[in-house]
Amino acid sequence: MLRLRLREIMFEKRWNARQLSEATEIRWNSINDMMENQSKRWTVENLEIIMKVLEIKSVAELIEYVEDDPGE
């Protein structure tokens, strides 16, 4: 499955969900869901805004593929 590395990136850059929400104008709840990988889908527009604000140069830094856990 695809997973966002948003929580790790934000921790490294010392951002919190509220700050990112204000900087991107994306709802705080949406940012939080993305951080927790609970979002069912991500819009390209939101990902682009987040990448720009957090100065992420490659989508590979933000999204990773992990094997599905058979126990889930």
Steps between C-alpha positions, in 0.01 A plus 500: 500500500605859453576694815577866564814580694347832604530448876872419476571792268310744718685375810836550327403852392337582836152567362172406663162436337362841592799682349483298178126556480544876529786508249320285241137598568416129518261410781673395822298177509615411150865563591461288812339215304786515249755492783334191648455337158127481556406691182338285234632723223727798451446769242789590275438865581537444875814292456653768278422774754644295786814422299549867417449622857723229654756538220478136396673456164385150404170320545710196597593686820132537590343173387633150555379151419470252786380142488148447629487339843316166456366534857298810414 
